[in-house]
Amino acid sequence: MKEGTLMSGNQAVAEAALYAGVKVCAGYPITPSTEVIELLSEKLPSHGGRFIQMEDELASIGVIIGASAAGKKAMTATSGPGFSLMQENLGYSAMVEVPIVIYNAQRVGPSTGGATKPQQGDIMQAKYGSHGDSPRISVMPGTVKEAFEITVEAFNLSEKYMVPVVILMDELLAHMRENITLPKKGEIEVFDRRTDAPPQNEYLPYRVDGTGIPVLPPLGGGYRYNISGMIHSENGIPNLDSQVIDECIRRINTKLDKYYDDIVMVENEKNEDAKIALFGFGSTTRPAKGAIKRAKEAGIEVELIRPITIWPFPEREVREVAKRVDKIIVAEMNLGQTYGLVKQAVEGRAEVISHQRVDSEHIGADELYNKILEISS
Amino acid sequence: MSKFDKYLLTDQMPHFTCPGCTHGIAWQAMIRAIDNLDLSQEETVMVCAIGCAGKMPVYLDFPTIRTPHGRALTFATGVKLANPDLNVIVFMGDGDATAIGGNHLVHASRRNIDLTAIVATNEIYGMTGGQYAPTTESGRFASTAPFGMTENQLDVCKLAEGAGATFIGRSDVYHVQELQGLIEAGIQHKGFSLLEIFTTCPTQFGRRNNMKRSSDLIKNLKDLTVTKKAAEKMSSEELEGKLIRGILLDEDKPEYLETYDRVTGFTKEGEKK
């Protein structure tokens, strides 16, 4: 593609999915994410892939898990109401360790809320919306350029760790247009899941090696095994022995732990002079940086900590910042969903101040600057 | 050791079904059909969901996927989109296919995607203890219909026909000799095939409805269904309360993925100009 393309966040997500090698997309129309399925419906057939518009979001996510189980990279795009319907199979994907990517352009909730207005209200749902304990990776790009890069990374993480990855953006970033240069093929690494399973007679789908990550060859590609959302033992067959249940639930929920450094992406520049830190993410990234710049001009040093990966929550990085500063402002477009997480990570090392906005207007640099002034006096 | 053992996970036996349950007759007919058609065991993907019928993959040595309740057809659609060369057989119970999964049944039928969907109709939710299903006859008793079923009964085949399925067959476990051929015809049909097989549940349905013995239920099925040929000679009074069995519809219409690939100009990667 020619250099310097004007592109919306949604377009960047769709282009990045193609770059990462998506081969199946299933979706149901919902504002503000619909451009993603429109673009993929147009472009997938010429990229060796297929798009299907399903009857609802329950079906869309079912299709992509089926396609992924058959060996293809697969994604869906949605927003809050659709994301709620997908919770059933989001837990399923995590349970059976079949990788999928879900793009959620967050809009004002709860319920139908407001289709054309942004919010960051699905953060807890991305991790805890499905019943039971199950693993998740969730990422929050901050610019259109990042929407591209982080979407490619979302596919990579999903394939590497055999886990569902949720890309959380919001209406603002989904529809914001920026000039970006798309990377050429090979510029960003694209990772495909392992297929090096032992021969069929030695193969057990959920017997993991030292990596802790199962190898699931494509269904229909030569191996015979069972994928089941029921608690299963190494052979994939349901087993409700209490020891098997314990092992199954603990293994899937701890398998990401040792890959924390590869998964957790944070933007943070150590500022020894700062006594205040500003924690913000997604489309609040730029206003946060603007406020920090203005504060610096006014003689107040503020350190930015911006999670790009929101699940697993970057508690180590937040704790490190808390050792240096006295106060952390948590700015988010919801009623304090990550405020509690920050407090928990900080363990009393710094005062945590919640800055919330739910009127569907984005958090501005001015209001963050004023907040900094207010708490620094 | 039977010649069909190679299709089974014999180490999982004995199976879980109740004495007198006839889901096994439907499964056996399906396995015989697969064997007779010489389908590749590796390239025949079985998709099931929840309930007694959904438990089938536990005993089958195929690539199998067991989905959340009602979602089997959506997963099967995904498998087919990823690899249209595979044989994809979906085995569901009636509650699974027509209640919680009813919307997916409508749209899989409408798309005419090349899946073989087998619905085992026993008119009851067996696994959860005998609640009524959309397919329960009016007046029948169930654990959630203690005064008798007050809703109207769903005709699964008519639903699929109205939605656009291009192959529809119906039979029952009494007419076991017909089952294998019917399933073979459904598998061989290019497009969406819906095969409804009436089975029996003595534990949850029979004992609430004065048919305590499995043979009572099977005899009931024998009287319930008539062949298409026999039906042609029967008056409308005689046909009252009867279900017609056999191949009810066999239409030649473009299959979904063939149409999709042709219209969109789909090319496998590497084939691009």
HADDOCK unambig.tbl for C-alpha pairs under 7 A between the chains (distance, minus, plus):
assign (segid A and resid 24 and name CA) (segid B and resid 82 and name CA) 6.76 0.50 0.50
assign (segid A and resid 45 and name CA) (segid B and resid 264 and name CA) 6.06 0.50 0.50
assign (segid A and resid 45 and name CA) (segid B and resid 265 and name CA) 6.39 0.50 0.50
assign (segid A and resid 45 and name CA) (segid B and resid 266 and name CA) 4.23 0.50 0.50
assign (segid A and resid 45 and name CA) (segid B and resid 267 and name CA) 6.30 0.50 0.50
assign (segid A and resid 46 and name CA) (segid B and resid 265 and name CA) 6.96 0.50 0.50
assign (segid A and resid 46 and name CA) (segid B and resid 266 and name CA) 5.69 0.50 0.50
assign (segid A and resid 46 and name CA) (segid B and resid 267 and name CA) 5.81 0.50 0.50
assign (segid A and resid 47 and name CA) (segid B and resid 269 and name CA) 6.03 0.50 0.50
assign (segid A and resid 48 and name CA) (segid B and resid 266 and name CA) 6.46 0.50 0.50
assign (segid A and resid 48 and name CA) (segid B and resid 267 and name CA) 5.25 0.50 0.50
assign (segid A and resid 48 and name CA) (segid B and resid 268 and name CA) 4.23 0.50 0.50
assign (segid A and resid 48 and name CA) (segid B and resid 269 and name CA) 4.54 0.50 0.50
assign (segid A and resid 50 and name CA) (segid B and resid 81 and name CA) 6.67 0.50 0.50
assign (segid A and resid 55 and name CA) (segid B and resid 107 and name CA) 6.85 0.50 0.50
assign (segid A and resid 59 and name CA) (segid B and resid 71 and name CA) 6.91 0.50 0.50
assign (segid A and resid 59 and name CA) (segid B and resid 74 and name CA) 5.26 0.50 0.50
assign (segid A and resid 62 and name CA) (segid B and resid 71 and name CA) 6.54 0.50 0.50
assign (segid A and resid 62 and name CA) (segid B and resid 74 and name CA) 5.05 0.50 0.50
assign (segid A and resid 62 and name CA) (segid B and resid 75 and name CA) 4.86 0.50 0.50
assign (segid A and resid 63 and name CA) (segid B and resid 74 and name CA) 5.00 0.50 0.50
assign (segid A and resid 63 and name CA) (segid B and resid 75 and name CA) 4.75 0.50 0.50
assign (segid A and resid 63 and name CA) (segid B and resid 77 and name CA) 5.84 0.50 0.50
assign (segid A and resid 63 and name CA) (segid B and resid 78 and name CA) 3.93 0.50 0.50
assign (segid A and resid 64 and name CA) (segid B and resid 78 and name CA) 5.74 0.50 0.50
assign (segid A and resid 65 and name CA) (segid B and resid 75 and name CA) 6.49 0.50 0.50
assign (segid A and resid 65 and name CA) (segid B and resid 78 and name CA) 6.97 0.50 0.50
assign (segid A and resid 66 and name CA) (segid B and resid 75 and name CA) 4.20 0.50 0.50
assign (segid A and resid 66 and name CA) (segid B and resid 76 and name CA) 6.23 0.50 0.50
assign (segid A and resid 66 and name CA) (segid B and resid 78 and name CA) 4.41 0.50 0.50
assign (segid A and resid 66 and name CA) (segid B and resid 79 and name CA) 4.80 0.50 0.50
assign (segid A and resid 67 and name CA) (segid B and resid 78 and name CA) 4.22 0.50 0.50
assign (segid A and resid 67 and name CA) (segid B and resid 79 and name CA) 4.57 0.50 0.50
assign (segid A and resid 67 and name CA) (segid B and resid 81 and name CA) 6.55 0.50 0.50
assign (segid A and resid 67 and name CA) (segid B and resid 82 and name CA) 4.99 0.50 0.50
assign (segid A and resid 70 and name CA) (segid B and resid 79 and name CA) 5.48 0.50 0.50
assign (segid A and resid 70 and name CA) (segid B and resid 82 and name CA) 6.16 0.50 0.50
assign (segid A and resid 72 and name CA) (segid B and resid 82 and name CA) 6.06 0.50 0.50
assign (segid A and resid 219 and name CA) (segid B and resid 45 and name CA) 6.98 0.50 0.50
assign (segid A and resid 219 and name CA) (segid B and resid 63 and name CA) 5.62 0.50 0.50
assign (segid A and resid 220 and name CA) (segid B and resid 42 and name CA) 5.57 0.50 0.50
assign (segid A and resid 220 and name CA) (segid B and resid 43 and name CA) 4.49 0.50 0.50
assign (segid A and resid 220 and name CA) (segid B and resid 44 and name CA) 6.47 0.50 0.50
assign (segid A and resid 220 and name CA) (segid B and resid 45 and name CA) 6.03 0.50 0.50
assign (segid A and resid 220 and name CA) (segid B and resid 63 and name CA) 6.07 0.50 0.50
assign (segid A and resid 220 and name CA) (segid B and resid 86 and name CA) 6.57 0.50 0.50
assign (segid A and resid 221 and name CA) (segid B and resid 42 and name CA) 6.90 0.50 0.50
assign (segid A and resid 221 and name CA) (segid B and resid 43 and name CA) 6.77 0.50 0.50
assign (segid A and resid 222 and name CA) (segid B and resid 42 and name CA) 5.03 0.50 0.50
assign (segid A and resid 222 and name CA) (segid B and resid 43 and name CA) 6.90 0.50 0.50
assign (segid A and resid 223 and name CA) (segid B and resid 42 and name CA) 6.23 0.50 0.50
assign (segid A and resid 223 and name CA) (segid B and resid 63 and name CA) 6.57 0.50 0.50
assign (segid A and resid 224 and name CA) (segid B and resid 42 and name CA) 6.17 0.50 0.50
assign (segid A and resid 224 and name CA) (segid B and resid 61 and name CA) 6.30 0.50 0.50
assign (segid A and resid 224 and name CA) (segid B and resid 62 and name CA) 4.90 0.50 0.50
assign (segid A and resid 224 and name CA) (segid B and resid 63 and name CA) 4.20 0.50 0.50
assign (segid A and resid 225 and name CA) (segid B and resid 62 and name CA) 6.46 0.50 0.50
assign (segid A and resid 225 and name CA) (segid B and resid 63 and name CA) 5.01 0.50 0.50
assign (segid A and resid 225 and name CA) (segid B and resid 64 and name CA) 6.15 0.50 0.50
assign (segid A and resid 226 and name CA) (segid B and resid 63 and name CA) 6.16 0.50 0.50
assign (segid A and resid 226 and name CA) (segid B and resid 64 and name CA) 4.72 0.50 0.50
assign (segid A and resid 226 and name CA) (segid B and resid 65 and name CA) 5.67 0.50 0.50
assign (segid A and resid 227 and name CA) (segid B and resid 64 and name CA) 6.22 0.50 0.50
assign (segid A and resid 227 and name CA) (segid B and resid 65 and name CA) 4.60 0.50 0.50
assign (segid A and resid 227 and name CA) (segid B and resid 66 and name CA) 6.04 0.50 0.50
assign (segid A and resid 228 and name CA) (segid B and resid 65 and name CA) 5.98 0.50 0.50
assign (segid A and resid 228 and name CA) (segid B and resid 66 and name CA) 4.75 0.50 0.50
assign (segid A and resid 228 and name CA) (segid B and resid 67 and name CA) 6.56 0.50 0.50
assign (segid A and resid 229 and name CA) (segid B and resid 66 and name CA) 6.67 0.50 0.50
assign (segid A and resid 229 and name CA) (segid B and resid 67 and name CA) 6.40 0.50 0.50
assign (segid A and resid 229 and name CA) (segid B and resid 68 and name CA) 6.95 0.50 0.50
assign (segid A and resid 237 and name CA) (segid B and resid 58 and name CA) 6.28 0.50 0.50
